[in-house]
Amino acid sequence: MMARPASVWFFSLSAFLLLAAVTAPVLYVLATVSPLEAATAFSAPAAAEAVRVSLVASLAATAVASFLGIPAGYWLARLPARAGAPLLFLLALPLAFPPVASGIMLLSLVRFTPLPDTLAGVALAEFFVSGSFVAVASAAAFSMRDPVYEEAARTLGVSEWRIFREVALPACAPSIAAGIAFAWLRAIGEYGATSIVAYHPTSLPVALYVALSASGVRASLALTYGFVVLASGVLAAAWVLRRRV
């Protein structure tokens, strides 16, 4: 049998070491926390309220991001590269900011409004750090489509709104849906900006930090288990959606 080239061993070893490094903490949580223990932790009144806050705020943030981001992505994908690239750069900036810096910027802007320490403040912080995901994903999806069908529809006098709704959007829906899923996952897991703009009402990431501070690592692992399950489900759904592209 022919020996495998050294380069193949190098590539496979790199992949193995990377997978081991990023999955070891996750596997530890799954091995040390039982589903019953996690369910018990989430059934506590404070945790249940934190789940409600996170779900309401993250869904609201993602809904606004989708309502604005999908048509914005369609428009950006059809701009010349010279005009579209700077706009995409600006949209991507909040994704690169440290979450604490995002929270400080937001608080400085809204500190004299009723938003701090409200549910709307939680949603605002989550929208700021995750909203661009939808626009960027939509722009990428629309730009990769062959424009021949849209151009044919335009020559027949079809309105741009109808082309967007009936031609472009259905074709790009799986990729856009994956972007929405990632945006929601980023929103519901946001701690840094949320804790600065709206520490109360307590969202799930803030509750996780409170549990760690008050009761130690073991008590917070049960809530962490819930995030592992949630992230796994969303990533699996996004993978299925992308496989349809």
For each residue, the residues with C-beta under 8 A, 3 or more apart:
1:
2:
3:
4: 8 9
5: 8 9
6: 9 10
7: 10 11
8: 4 5 11 12
9: 4 5 6 12 13
10: 6 7 13 14
11: 7 8 14 15
12: 8 9 15 16
13: 9 10 16 17
14: 10 11 17 18
15: 11 12 18 19
16: 12 13 19 20
17: 13 14 20 21
18: 14 15 21 22
19: 15 16 22 23
20: 16 17 23 24
21: 17 18 24
22: 18 19 25 26
23: 19 20 26 27
24: 20 21 27 28
25: 22 28 29
26: 22 23 29 30 228
27: 23 24 30 31
28: 24 25 31 32
29: 25 26 32 33 221 224 225 228
30: 26 27 33 225 228
31: 27 28
32: 28 29 221
33: 29 30 37 38 221 222 224 225
34: 37 38
35: 38 39 225
36: 39 40
37: 33 34 40 41 222 225
38: 33 34 35 41 42 222 223 225 226 229
39: 35 36 42 43
40: 36 37 43 44 222
41: 37 38 44 47 219 222 223 225 226
42: 38 39 47 48 51 222 223 226
43: 39 40 47 48
44: 40 41 47 48
45: 48 49
46: 49 50 202 207
47: 41 42 43 44 50 51 204 207 223
48: 42 43 44 45 51 52
49: 45 46 52 53 201 202
50: 46 47 53 54 202 203 204 206 207
51: 42 47 48 54 55 204
52: 48 49 55 56
53: 49 50 56 57 119 122 201 202 203 204
54: 50 51 57 58 122 188 203 204 205
55: 51 52 58 59 188
56: 52 53 59 60 119 123
57: 53 54 60 61 119 122 123 126 187 203
58: 54 55 61 62 123 126 184 187 188
59: 55 56 62 63 184
60: 56 57 63 64 123 127
61: 57 58 64 65 123 124 126 127 130 131 187
62: 58 59 65 66 130 134 180 183 184 187
63: 59 60 66 67
64: 60 61 67 68 123 127 131
65: 61 62 68 69 127 130 131 132 133 134 135 180 183
66: 62 63 69 70 134 180 183
67: 63 64 70
68: 64 65 71 72 131 134 135
69: 65 66 72 73 131 132 133 134 135 137 138 179 183
70: 66 67 73 74 134 135 138 169 176
71: 68 74 75 164
72: 68 69 75 76 135 138 139
73: 69 70 76 77 134 135 136 137 138 139 140 141 142 176
74: 70 71 77 78 138 139 142 164 168 169
75: 71 72 78 79
76: 72 73 79 84 87 88 135 139 142
77: 73 74 84 138 139 140 141 142 143
78: 74 75 142
79: 75 76 83 84 87
80: 83 84
81: 84 85
82: 85
83: 79 80 86 87
84: 76 77 79 80 81 87 88 139
85: 81 82 88 89
86: 83 89 90
87: 76 79 83 84 90 91
88: 76 84 85 91 92 136 139
89: 85 86 92 93
90: 86 87 93
91: 87 88 94 132 135 136
92: 88 89 95 96 132 136
93: 89 90 96 97 132
94: 91 97 102 128 129 131 132
95: 92 129 132 133 136
96: 92 93
97: 93 94 101 102 105 129
98: 101 102 192
99: 102 103 129 190 191 192 193
100: 103 104 192 193 196
101: 97 98 104 105
102: 94 97 98 99 105 106 125 128 129 192 193
103: 99 100 106 107 125 192 193 194 195 196 197
104: 100 101 107 108 196
105: 97 101 102 108 109
106: 102 103 109 110 124 125 128 193 196 197
107: 103 104 110 111 116 196 197
108: 104 105 111
109: 105 106
110: 106 107 113 115 116 121 124 197
111: 107 108 116
112:
113: 110 116
114: 118 120
115: 110 118 120 121 124 197 198
116: 107 110 111 113 121 197 198
117: 121 198 199 200 201
118: 114 115 121 122 198 201
119: 53 56 57 122 123 198 201
120: 114 115 123 124
121: 110 115 116 117 118 124 125 197 198
122: 53 54 57 118 119 125 126 194 197 198 201 203
123: 56 57 58 60 61 64 119 120 126 127
124: 61 106 110 115 120 121 127 128 197 198
125: 102 103 106 121 122 128 129 190 193 194 196 197 198
126: 57 58 61 122 123 129 130 187 188 190 193 194
127: 60 61 64 65 123 124 130 131 187
128: 94 102 106 124 125 131 193
129: 94 95 97 99 102 125 126 186 187 190 192 193
130: 61 62 65 126 127 133 183 184 186 187 190
131: 61 64 65 68 69 94 127 128 134 135 183
132: 65 69 91 92 93 94 95 135 136
133: 65 69 95 130 136 137 179 180 182 183 186
134: 62 65 66 68 69 70 73 131 137 138 176 179 180 183
135: 65 68 69 70 72 73 76 91 131 132 138 139
136: 73 88 91 92 95 132 133 139 140 179
137: 69 73 133 134 140 141 175 176 178 179 180 182 183
138: 69 70 72 73 74 77 134 135 141 142 172 175 176 179
139: 72 73 74 76 77 84 88 135 136 142 143
140: 73 77 136 137 143 144 175
141: 73 77 137 138 144 145 172 175 176 179
142: 73 74 76 77 78 138 139 145 168 172
143: 77 139 140
144: 140 141
145: 141 142 150 168 171 172
146: 149
147: 150 151
148: 151 152
149: 146 152 153 167 171
150: 145 147 153 154 163 167 168
151: 147 148 154 155
152: 148 149 155 156
153: 149 150 156 158 162 163 167
154: 150 151 157 158 160 163
155: 151 152
156: 152 153
157: 154
158: 153 154 162 163
159: 162 163
160: 154 163 164
161: 164 165
162: 153 158 159 165 166 167
163: 150 153 154 158 159 160 166 167 168
164: 71 74 160 161 167 168 169
165: 161 162 169
166: 162 163 169 170
167: 149 150 153 162 163 164 170 171
168: 74 142 145 150 163 164 171 172
169: 70 74 164 165 166 172 173 176
170: 166 167 173
171: 145 149 167 168
172: 138 141 142 145 168 169 175 176
173: 169 170 176 177
174: 177 178 241 242 244 245
175: 137 138 140 141 172 178 179 241 242 245
176: 70 73 134 137 138 141 169 172 173 179 180
177: 173 174 180 181 238 241
178: 137 174 175 181 182 238 241 242
179: 69 133 134 136 137 138 141 175 176 182 183
180: 62 65 66 133 134 137 176 177 183 184
181: 177 178 184 185 234 237 238 241
182: 133 137 178 179 185 186 234 238
183: 62 65 66 69 130 131 133 134 137 179 180 186 187
184: 58 59 62 130 180 181 187 188 234
185: 181 182 188 189 230 231 234 235
186: 129 130 133 182 183 189 190
187: 57 58 61 62 126 127 129 130 183 184 190
188: 54 55 58 126 184 185 204 230
189: 185 186 205 227 231
190: 99 125 126 129 130 186 187 193 194 203 205
191: 99 194 195 203 205 206 208 209
192: 98 99 100 102 103 129 195 196
193: 99 100 102 103 106 125 126 128 129 190 196 197
194: 103 122 125 126 190 191 197 198 199 203 205 206
195: 103 191 192 198 199 205 206 209
196: 100 103 104 106 107 125 192 193 199
197: 103 106 107 110 115 116 121 122 124 125 193 194
198: 115 116 117 118 119 121 122 124 125 194 195 201 203
199: 117 194 195 196 202 206
200: 117
201: 49 53 117 118 119 122 198
202: 46 49 50 53 199 206 207 210
203: 50 53 54 57 122 190 191 194 198 206 207
204: 47 50 51 53 54 188 207 208 223 226 227
205: 54 189 190 191 194 195 208 209
206: 50 191 194 195 199 202 203 209 210
207: 46 47 50 202 203 204 210 211 223
208: 191 204 205 211 212 220 223 224 227
209: 191 195 205 206 212 213 220
210: 202 206 207 213 214
211: 207 208 214 215 219 220 223
212: 208 209 215 216 217 219 220
213: 209 210
214: 210 211 219
215: 211 212 218 219 220
216: 212 219 220
217: 212 220 221
218: 215 221
219: 41 211 212 214 215 216 222
220: 208 209 211 212 215 216 217 223 224
221: 29 32 33 217 218 224 225
222: 33 37 38 40 41 42 219 225 226
223: 38 41 42 47 204 207 208 211 220 226 227
224: 29 33 208 220 221 227 228
225: 29 30 33 35 37 38 41 221 222 228 229
226: 38 41 42 204 222 223 229 230
227: 189 204 208 223 224 230 231
228: 26 29 30 224 225 231 232
229: 38 225 226 232 233
230: 185 188 226 227 233 234
231: 185 189 227 228 234 235
232: 228 229 235 236
233: 229 230 236 237
234: 181 182 184 185 230 231 237 238
235: 185 231 232 238 239
236: 232 233 239 240
237: 181 233 234 240 241
238: 177 178 181 182 234 235 241 242
239: 235 236 242 243
240: 236 237 243 244
241: 174 175 177 178 181 237 238 244 245
242: 174 175 178 238 239 245
243: 239 240
244: 174 240 241
245: 174 175 241 242
